[in-house]
Amino acid sequence: MQIAPPTTPGDPMWLSLRSRLWPGPSESEHLREMADVLARGHHVCLAFALQGCAIGFVEASKRIDYVNGTSSSPVVFLESLYVEPASRRKGVARALVADVERWALAERCSELASDSLLENLAAHAAHRALGFEEMERVVYFRRAVQGA
C-alpha cells in the first residue's frame, strides 16, 4: 500500500472515493469542495493498493476553534476518513490516520480529534480500533428566529 496526496485539486480517484462516502452532492459540488479543502491548507491523502487503484482517503484540518473533548489548540481534526468496503480491516485506515498524525506533529499539534453521527456504530468501532477515545455525546438543536 502507498499513501500519497491527490495529484490535482480535481483528482478523479479522490473524487470517486468522496462520491462514495457522500453520494448526495453533485460532481461539481464535490469538485468545488475539493478545491476549497486544498486552498485552506487541509491535509489530504489517498491510499493506493499495489495495483495502483485508490482504496481510501483522509481529509484533515487544523482547527483553532474549540474542539469538543480536547484540551489544546490548535487540534488536527479528521474531517473525513473512507476506505472501500473490500479493503476494510486490512490496515488502510490505520495507515491513513498515521499519515495524519505525522502531519499533526509537523504542525505542532498534540491532539487528533474526530466526530461521528450517534447512530454510526461502525464508525465508533473504527475510531476505537484506531486509538481514539470517546469524549462526549452531543445533540445539536436549532430554532428559526421569529420574524426573520
Secondary structure, DSSP 8 states (H G I E B T S, - for coil): -EEE--SSTT-HHHHHHHHHH--SS-HHHHHHHHHHHHHTT-EEEEEE-TTS-EEEEEEEEEE-S--TT--SSSEEEEEEEEE-GGGTTTTHHHHHHHHHHHHHHHTT---EE----TT-HHHHHHHHHTT--------------TT-
